[in-house]
Amino acid sequence: MYHAPPVSALLRQYTAGSPLACDPVEQELLNRGYRLRTTRGRYFLKHHFDPETAAPAAIARQHRATRRLADLGVPVAPPLARRDGRTVAVVGGHAYALYPWVEGRHRHGGQLTTEQCGRLGALLGVVHAGLERVMPYSRTRSAPGARSESADPTDTFALIDALLRRVRRHRPADAFDELARHRLLERRALLRRHAHRRPPRGGPVGWVHGDFHPFNLLYRGDAPAAIVDWDRLGVQPRAEEAVRAAAIFFVRPAGALDLAKVRSYARAYRRAAGATSGELAAAVHRVWWERLNDFWMLRWRYERGDTRTDSQFPAASALAVWWTREYDAVCEAFTC
């Protein structure tokens, strides 16, 4: 549930006018956003409350990155500076940031032409190459946040058993529970069959957006207007972000990837980021393994009682099965 932010106290720290209206925008999973109208124009006000990313120092790092990327011509919306030059405002122990309002709409991969998919891949490649230029230590493997070991199937089997118990106890039982049970049993069988394919540690790392998907990219017409929500900025294997993003943008409702669009996207990404086919092949394997072992949507529902991701589960859970069956074709699409 939204609580009205302290707009007047916040605006006194900026030169953005006096408040006229403040309305919540569609709620993010981890933070809260507001459409703010003042005597000087329209703005986006972000309330950072996710404990993992709400530290002022971490937010300021995100802000520095986006301002530097904007200087390189990357379509981002850097935060506005306060009167004292800082970009993080803390009121009542809560951290906020103010941004210019960006007109645009979100577009899923199904709404993009093959050519536009290539532009999308090139954009992410430019982000990765740009971050390597403007952020220090982008190639440091030991940097905080860098991925290490892949999921251990022994731990996953234990999690599947725990989730199955929760599904059985859920009342009133519904169609989602039935699908969840089916996918959990199916995934357990797949993991038993493919446990020997556990990948090694991740490949070359660098600074990445961390959460590149359709709801964090605004389009104006056919062109990207702004990449938003940099809360997950961190040091990770870069090629894995490219694969992970494609698995979100280009998944069809039945759980298959549009491989023609993936191919266009991946070719452009490799050129723009300077990534090799070998890096992408290794990333495909690690993200596939990640999908086989990942049950975060079910954990939100059954452990936290949070159903906001329920609508995403059918396609996401089907994708892991389809990807396993079509592994070679998926790898070829990312690397050819």
N, C-alpha and C positions, 0 to 999 in steps of 0.2 A: 504494500500500500504506500502511496506517495504522501509525503508530508511537505508542506510548503517550505521552500528554502528561505533563508533570511535575505531576501532580495535587496531591500533598502540598505542594509548593512554592507552587503557585498558591493553594490554599485558605488558606494561612497569611496571604495578603494580604486575605482576606475574613472575614466572620463567618458562614460558611456551614457550619460543622461540619467533621467529619473524614470522609475518603473511605471509602465502603463498596464501591462498584462504579463502573466507568467503561467503558462500551461504545460502540463507534462506531455512529453512525446512518448511514443511507444516504448514501454519499459525494456531496458536492456537486461540481460541475465545477471550482470554483475554490478552495474552502476545505474544511476538515474539521470535523466536528461530533461531539460525544460526549454520550451520555446519562449524566449523573453523578448518583449517589445518595450522599448523605452522612447523617450523624447528624441533620441538620436538614431533610432533604427531598430533592426531586429538582430537578435543574438541567440546563440545556443549556450545554455548554462549547464555545466556538467558537475554533478555531485559524485565524488569518488568515495565509495564506502566499502568496496571489496578490500578486506584486510591485507590481501596479498599484494595489492598494487596501490593502495591509497597513501602510502608514505609520501610526504611532500618531496623528499629527495628523488624518489622514483618518478613522480609526476614531472618534476622539473627536468629530469633526464629525457623523458618522452618529449617534452616541449622543446628542448634544445635540438633534438633530432629532427622534429618536424620543421622547425624554423630553418635549419641548415638544408634540409631536403627542398624546402620551398625555394631557397636561394639557387638551387640547382635546376629549378623548373619542374620538379615533381609535383603533381596535383595533390596538395595537402592543404589543410586549413589550420595554420598555426594559431595558437592561443593569443589573445590580446594581453598586453602588458598592463599591470596596475600602474598607479601613479608613481610608485617607487621603482618601477622597472621589472619587478618580479611577475611571474605568471601564475603562481599558485596562491589562492586566497584561503586562509583558514579562519573560520568563524565558528565559535562554539565547539571547537575541537574537530570540526569537519572540514575536509579539503574540497575546494571548488576551483573550477577554471571557466573562463569566459571565452567564447569563440565567435567569430562572425557567422551569421546564419548562411548556410549554403543551400541554395535551391537545387533540387535534384531528386532522382528516384533510384531505387535499387533495381538491379536487373540480374536475374538468374541466368545461368549458362544456356538454358533453353530459349531465352529471349535474344541471344546473341548469334549473329551470323558466324560462319567459320572464320572470316576475315577479322571480325571483332574479337573472336577468341584469341587470335594471334596477337592482337593489340593488348589484350588482357595479360597474356603471358609476357609480352615485352614490358608491360608496365611493372609487373612484379620483379622482372629481371632488373629493371632500372632502379627500383627501390633497393634491392639487395646490393647492386653495384654502388648506388649512391650512399647507402649506409656504410659501406666499406670505406668510402672516402671521408665521411664526416664524423664517424664514431671511432674512438680509439680502441685498439686491441681487438679489432673485428675478427682476427684469425687466431686468437688465443684459445686453445682447446680447453684450458683450465678455467676459463672465465665463468663467473657465477651464472647458472641457468643452462649451461651447455648440457646436452643430452649425454647420458652415459650408457648404462646397461639396458638392453631391451627387456621386455616383459618376460618373467619367468612363468612358464605354463603351470608349474606346481602351485604357484600363488593364484593363478587364474582358475584352476580347478576348484580350489577352496572357495573362491569368490562365487563361482557358478553355483556350488552347493548351497552357499548361504543365501544367494538370491532366490534359488528355487524354493527354499523354505519360506522366504518372505512372500513369494508369489502364492504359494499354497495357503498361507494364512490371510491373504488379503481379502477383505470383505467390504462391500459385496463384490464377488468375483464378476469379471466382465470380459469382453472380447480382447481387450489389451492384455489382461492376465494370460489368456490362452495363447496369444501371439508371443508374449514374453517367455512363457514356458517352452513353447516350441523352439524358439530361437536359442534359448539357453541349452537345451538338450542337443540341438543341431550343432551349436558351436563347440560343445564339449566333445562331440564325436569328431569334428574337424580338427580340433587341437590334438586329440589323441593320434590322429592320422598324420599330422604335420609337425608334431613337437620337435622332430629332429632338424627342422628348418629354422630354428631360432637364429636370428641374425646377430652378428657381432656388434660392437660399439659403433656409434654413429660416425659419419664421414666429416669432411671439412666444415667447420662452423663459422658463423659470422652473425652480425646483428640482423635480426629479422623483425618484421611487423608483429608476428606471433599469433595473429588471429585474422588472417586475410580470407574473407568470405563475402558473399553477396550483400549482407547487411552492413558491412563496413566499407562499402564502396558506393559512392553516389555518382550517378550519370546525369549529365545534362545533354539531352538529345542522344546522339550516338557516342559521345566522348565522355570519358571519366572526368568528373568535376572535382572530386576530393576523396582521398582515402582517409577514413576516420577511425577513431577508437584505437589508439596506440597503447592501450594499457598493458598488453602482453609483449611489448618490445623487450627483446632479450637476445642472448647469444645461443643459437641453436644451429643444427645442420641446415644450411640454407636450402638445399635441394629437397629436403623433406617438407619444408613449408610449401614449395611449389607443388609437390605431389598431393599434399594434404588439401591445399586449396582447390586443386582440380577435382578431387574426390567430392568436394562440396558443390562447386559450381556446376559440374557436368554430370551429376548423378540423376538418373531418370526416376520417376516415381516407383517403378518396379525394382529398382536397385541396381540397374546396369549403368555403366558409364558410356557416354557418347564418345566413342574412341576417335571419330573423325575430328571432333572439336578438341579433344585432348591432344591429338597429334599437332594441330595448328598451334595451340597454346604452348605446348612443350618446345617445339622448334624455336618459337620466338623467345621463349624464356631462356633457352640455352644460349642463344646468340647474345641477348642483352646482358645476361649475368656472367657470361664467360664460363658456363658450366659444361662439363663433359657428359657424353652419353653414359659413361661408367658411373659418374656421380648420380645421375638420374636413375639408373638401373638399381643401384644400391639403395637409393631412397624409396623406390617403388617397393622393394622387398621389406624395408623396415616399416613403412606405413601400412603395407598389407598385414604384417605381423601385428602391428599396433591395433589395427581394426579387429583382428581375430581375438585379441585379448582385452579389448576395451568395452566396458559396460557402463560408461558414465551416465547415460540417459536412464538406465534402469536403476542405478544407484540413486539418482536424484528422486525418482518416483517412489521407490520402495524404502530407502533409508531416510530420506529427507521429507517425503510427502510433497515434493515439488513436481508438478505435472506439466510445467511449461514446455518441456522438450518432447512430450509424448507424440506430437504430430510428426516429429522428425524420425522417430524410431523405425517405422516400417521400412522406409527406403534405406536408412543407414544400416539396419541389421541385415537386410537382403543383400546389400552391397558386399559385405564380407564374404558371403557365400558365393555370389557371382564372381567376385574378384579371384577367389581361390580356384574356381573352375576355369576362368579365362585368364589365368596368371600370365601366360606367355604373350597373349594378345595385348594385355595392358602394358606389359613391359616394353613391347615393341612400339606401342603408340607414344610412349614417353621418350624413347631413345632413337627412333629412326630419323 
